[in-house]
Amino acid sequence: MSVGKQISGVVLFLVTLIQVIFFIRDFNKDVDYDSPLSEIKDIRRKIKTNVSEGLLGVINKGKLGFINLEGELVVPYVYDNVEDFSEGFSKVSRGFKYGFIDRFGSEEIPLIYDDAHSFSEGLSSVSFDLKNYGYINKKGDKVIPFNYLTAKSFKEGLAPVQSSENKLFGAINKKGKVIIPFKYDNMMEFSEGIAVVTKNDRYGFVNKKGKEIIPIKYEYATNFQDGLAVVPIDNKWGYINKKGKIVIPTEYDDATSFSNGLANVLKDGKWFIINKKNEILYELNYDKVHSFSEGFAAVSKDGFWGFIDRKGQELVPPFNKSFKPFKNNYAVILTKIDFYYVIDSTGENINHHVSFDLK
């Protein structure tokens, strides 16, 4: 290539670059970052949470707040982190201290804790030092002493906690009374009256009275959902009922929890939707399939994600980088070009075709 052609190419590149810079400047100069979504062409915000109680946590210029589904700012951008609303409160942080706000942005519980968990059944586990956990109510009053190394959420009236004495897990009620003794290496939260417990890297199940109703013998186990739990035997996955009986053989290479009578399973490189009779309802042509959530399952093809319905039909084609699953009738997707969208159960983009720009 001649020197003249090289110089011409460089000049053309510089001219194009200058045009792009001026375009971006002119495109962005009229953006009002506090405008409703439907009124602007570009929003430099990143979605942080799912839609919860009608609000969406988003990042704006490095700080987080909440907008409603019309794009109106409800909670100012003043926090370093926010989480989904639960029981009317969102866990928020500023400067490594945690507290809680209500749906109007009022700091109902001061940001004074080193750690905190979302409210569940009216209580939240918190800690001042990451070593001693207890529980507060929605007024911020201490209701269970800070005596535990770990304190998980209350579900069905009980919470798994880790003893500061023998370092093992048991469960307490809302009065702080020990209901299940501290004798497990770990313990999950209750689901359908049963909790997963572990000993010596083996999994089993206890009921709310602490009785080991299914032996601690599995290499892994999920919580019970829809009456069944997923367990493996010899690296093959199947399902047991609450009596510990295998009701769907351990014949699958992967398996998701049941939801409203359906689960997704992998066999010989193919994903299928099955029912509780282990009948194959639909064959799926995807690389990865997640559990159904509110009637929809996230699916992956060639590294990109979308959603299918209970009949295996695509609600959103797998063209997206990432996703947040359906919750409260909404899901969040991140497109190939780094735009976030909120969709409803019809697959409709509710952002008025306005994207959340990550830059």
C-alpha positions in Angstrom: 0.0 0.0 0.0 1.3 3.5 -0.9 2.1 6.1 1.7 -0.6 8.3 0.1 -3.3 5.6 0.6 -2.2 5.1 4.2 -2.5 8.8 4.9 -5.9 9.0 3.3 -7.1 6.0 5.4 -5.9 7.7 8.6 -7.6 11.0 7.6 -10.9 9.2 6.9 -10.7 7.4 10.2 -10.1 10.6 12.1 -13.0 12.4 10.3 -15.3 9.5 11.1 -14.2 9.5 14.8 -14.8 13.2 15.1 -18.3 12.8 13.6 -19.1 10.0 16.1 -17.9 12.1 19.0 -20.1 15.1 18.0 -23.0 12.8 17.5 -22.7 11.3 21.0 -22.3 14.8 22.4 -25.4 16.1 20.7 -27.4 12.9 21.5 -26.7 13.1 25.2 -26.8 16.8 25.9 -30.6 16.9 26.2 -30.9 13.8 28.4 -32.7 14.5 31.7 -31.7 11.7 34.0 -34.7 12.2 36.2 -37.3 12.2 33.4 -39.9 9.4 33.0 -38.9 6.5 30.9 -41.4 7.3 28.2 -40.1 10.9 27.7 -36.5 10.3 26.8 -34.5 8.4 24.2 -31.6 7.1 26.2 -31.2 6.3 29.9 -27.8 5.7 31.4 -29.1 3.4 34.2 -28.5 -0.2 35.1 -31.2 -2.3 36.6 -30.2 -3.8 39.9 -33.3 -5.6 41.2 -36.3 -7.4 39.9 -39.6 -5.5 40.0 -40.8 -5.8 43.6 -43.9 -4.2 45.1 -44.1 -2.0 41.9 -40.6 -0.6 42.2 -37.4 -1.3 40.3 -33.9 -0.7 41.7 -31.6 1.1 39.2 -28.1 2.6 39.2 -27.6 6.2 38.1 -24.2 7.8 38.0 -22.8 5.1 40.4 -25.6 5.4 43.0 -28.8 3.4 43.4 -32.4 4.3 44.0 -35.9 3.1 42.9 -38.2 4.1 40.1 -41.8 2.9 39.5 -43.0 1.2 36.3 -43.8 4.6 34.7 -40.1 5.6 35.2 -40.8 8.1 37.9 -38.1 8.5 40.6 -39.5 7.3 43.9 -36.3 6.7 46.0 -33.4 9.1 45.3 -30.0 7.8 44.0 -28.2 7.9 47.3 -27.3 4.2 48.1 -24.4 2.0 47.4 -26.6 -1.1 47.2 -30.3 -1.9 47.2 -32.3 -5.2 47.2 -35.8 -6.2 46.2 -38.6 -5.0 48.5 -39.8 -7.7 50.9 -42.8 -7.1 53.2 -42.7 -3.4 52.5 -39.0 -2.9 53.1 -35.8 -2.9 51.0 -32.4 -3.6 52.5 -30.1 -0.7 51.5 -26.5 0.2 52.2 -24.3 3.2 52.3 -20.6 3.1 53.3 -20.7 -0.6 54.2 -23.6 0.0 56.7 -27.0 -1.6 56.2 -30.5 -0.6 57.1 -34.0 -0.5 55.6 -36.2 1.9 53.7 -39.9 1.7 53.0 -41.5 2.2 49.5 -41.4 5.9 49.8 -37.7 6.1 50.6 -38.0 6.8 54.3 -35.2 5.2 56.3 -37.4 3.3 58.7 -34.5 1.4 60.2 -31.2 3.3 60.4 -28.1 2.2 58.4 -26.2 1.0 61.4 -25.6 -2.8 60.8 -22.6 -4.5 59.3 -24.9 -7.1 57.8 -28.7 -7.6 57.4 -31.1 -9.8 55.6 -34.4 -9.0 53.9 -37.5 -9.2 56.1 -39.3 -12.5 56.2 -42.3 -13.2 58.3 -41.9 -9.9 60.0 -38.3 -10.4 61.2 -34.8 -9.7 59.8 -31.5 -11.2 60.9 -28.8 -8.5 61.5 -25.4 -8.1 62.9 -23.2 -5.3 64.2 -19.9 -7.2 63.8 -20.5 -10.1 61.3 -20.0 -12.5 64.2 -23.0 -12.2 66.4 -26.5 -12.3 64.7 -29.9 -11.8 66.1 -33.3 -10.6 64.9 -35.1 -7.3 64.7 -38.8 -6.4 63.9 -40.0 -3.8 61.5 -39.7 -1.1 64.2 -36.0 -1.9 64.5 -36.5 -3.4 68.0 -34.3 -6.4 69.0 -36.6 -9.4 69.5 -34.1 -12.3 69.5 -30.7 -11.8 71.1 -27.5 -11.5 69.0 -26.2 -14.9 70.0 -25.7 -16.8 66.7 -22.8 -17.1 64.2 -25.3 -17.3 61.4 -29.0 -16.6 61.4 -31.1 -17.4 58.3 -34.6 -16.2 57.4 -37.8 -17.3 59.1 -39.9 -19.6 56.9 -43.0 -21.3 58.2 -42.3 -20.0 61.7 -38.8 -21.4 62.1 -35.3 -20.1 61.2 -32.0 -22.1 60.9 -29.3 -20.6 63.2 -25.7 -21.6 63.9 -24.6 -22.0 67.5 -21.7 -19.9 68.7 -20.8 -22.7 71.1 -20.5 -25.9 69.0 -20.7 -24.2 65.6 -23.5 -26.5 64.4 -27.0 -25.6 63.1 -30.4 -26.0 64.5 -33.7 -24.0 64.3 -35.5 -21.5 66.6 -39.0 -20.1 66.7 -39.9 -16.5 66.7 -39.6 -16.4 70.5 -36.0 -17.5 70.2 -36.7 -21.0 71.6 -34.6 -23.8 70.2 -36.9 -26.2 68.4 -34.4 -28.3 66.6 -31.1 -29.0 68.4 -27.8 -27.8 67.2 -26.4 -30.9 65.5 -26.1 -30.3 61.8 -23.3 -29.0 59.7 -25.7 -26.9 57.8 -29.5 -26.4 57.5 -31.6 -24.8 54.8 -34.8 -22.8 55.4 -38.1 -24.7 55.6 -40.2 -25.3 52.6 -43.4 -27.3 52.6 -42.9 -28.2 56.2 -39.5 -29.8 55.6 -35.9 -28.5 55.7 -32.7 -29.9 54.1 -29.9 -30.7 56.6 -26.3 -31.8 56.1 -23.8 -33.9 58.1 -20.4 -35.0 56.8 -21.2 -33.7 53.3 -24.4 -35.8 53.1 -27.9 -34.4 52.7 -31.2 -35.4 54.3 -34.4 -33.9 55.6 -36.1 -33.0 58.9 -39.6 -31.9 59.7 -40.5 -29.0 61.9 -40.3 -31.1 65.0 -36.7 -32.0 64.2 -37.4 -35.6 63.2 -35.1 -36.9 60.4 -37.9 -38.1 58.1 -35.5 -38.8 55.2 -32.1 -40.2 56.0 -29.0 -38.1 55.6 -27.5 -40.1 52.8 -27.6 -38.1 49.6 -24.7 -36.3 47.9 -27.0 -33.3 47.4 -30.6 -32.4 47.7 -32.9 -29.5 46.9 -35.7 -28.1 49.0 -39.1 -29.7 48.5 -41.2 -27.8 45.9 -44.5 -29.0 44.6 -44.2 -32.0 46.8 -41.0 -33.3 45.4 -37.2 -32.8 45.9 -34.4 -33.4 43.5 -31.6 -35.8 44.6 -28.7 -37.6 42.8 -27.6 -41.2 42.9 -24.4 -42.1 41.1 -24.4 -38.7 39.4 -27.8 -39.2 38.0 -30.7 -37.1 39.1 -34.3 -38.0 40.0 -37.1 -37.0 42.4 -38.2 -38.2 45.9 -41.5 -37.6 47.7 -41.9 -36.5 51.3 -41.6 -40.2 52.5 -38.2 -40.5 50.8 -39.5 -42.7 48.1 -38.0 -42.3 44.6 -41.0 -41.5 42.4 -39.1 -40.4 39.3 -36.0 -42.6 38.7 -32.5 -41.1 39.0 -31.9 -41.3 35.2 -31.3 -37.7 34.3 -28.0 -35.8 33.7 -29.6 -32.7 35.2 -33.0 -31.7 36.7 -34.8 -28.7 37.9 -37.3 -28.4 40.8 -41.0 -28.9 40.0 -43.3 -25.9 39.7 -47.0 -26.3 39.2 -46.6 -29.9 38.0 -43.7 -29.4 35.6 -40.0 -29.7 35.7 -37.1 -29.6 33.1 -34.7 -32.5 32.8 -31.6 -33.3 30.7 -31.0 -36.7 29.2 -28.5 -37.7 26.5 -27.8 -34.1 25.7 -31.5 -33.2 25.3 -33.7 -31.1 27.6 -37.3 -32.1 28.1 -40.4 -30.8 30.0 -41.9 -33.6 32.2 -44.8 -34.0 34.5 -45.0 -35.8 37.8 -45.7 -39.1 36.1 -42.3 -38.7 34.4 -44.0 -38.3 31.1 -42.2 -36.3 28.5 -44.5 -33.5 27.4 -42.1 -31.4 25.2 -38.6 -31.7 23.8 -36.5 -28.6 24.0 -33.7 -27.5 21.7 -31.5 -25.5 24.2 -28.2 -25.9 25.9 -29.4 -25.0 29.4 -32.9 -24.7 30.9 -33.7 -23.3 34.4 -36.7 -24.0 36.6 -40.1 -22.6 35.8 -40.9 -19.4 37.7 -44.4 -18.0 37.5 -45.0 -20.2 34.4 -41.8 -19.3 32.5 -38.3 -20.8 32.3 -35.1 -19.2 31.3 -33.3 -21.0 28.4 -29.9 -20.7 26.9 -28.7 -21.3 23.4 -25.1 -20.7 22.3 -24.5 -18.6 25.4 -27.5 -16.3 25.1 -30.7 -16.3 27.1 -34.5 -16.1 26.6 -37.7 -17.4 28.1 -40.2 -20.2 27.3 -43.7 -20.9 28.5 -45.0 -24.2 30.0 -45.6 -25.6 26.5 -42.0 -24.9 25.4 -43.0 -22.0 23.3 -40.6 -19.0 23.2 -41.8 -15.9 25.0 -38.5 -14.2 24.4 -36.0 -15.8 21.9 -32.5 -16.6 23.3 -30.8 -13.5 22.0 -29.8 -11.9 25.4 -26.7 -11.8 27.5 -28.3 -12.3 30.9 -31.6 -12.2 32.8 -33.4 -12.0 36.1 -36.2 -14.6 36.4 -39.9 -13.8 36.5 -41.0 -12.5 39.8 -44.2 -10.6 40.6 -45.2 -11.0 36.9 -42.0 -9.3 35.6 -38.6 -10.3 34.4 -35.4 -8.4 33.5 -33.3 -9.1 30.4 -29.9 -7.8 29.3 -29.5 -7.7 25.5 -26.5 -8.4 23.3 -25.9 -4.6 23.0 -25.9 -4.1 26.8 -29.4 -2.7 27.2 -31.6 -3.8 30.1 -35.3 -4.3 29.6 -38.3 -5.1 31.8 -40.8 -7.5 30.3 -44.2 -8.6 31.5 -45.8 -12.1 31.2 -46.8 -11.4 27.6 -43.2 -10.7 26.6 -44.0 -7.0 26.1 -41.2 -4.5 26.9 -42.8 -2.2 29.5 -40.1 0.4 29.2 -41.9 2.0 26.3 -39.0 0.8 24.1 -36.5 2.7 26.2 -33.4 0.9 27.2 -31.2 1.0 30.3 -27.7 1.9 29.0 -24.9 0.3 31.0 -22.2 2.9 30.2 
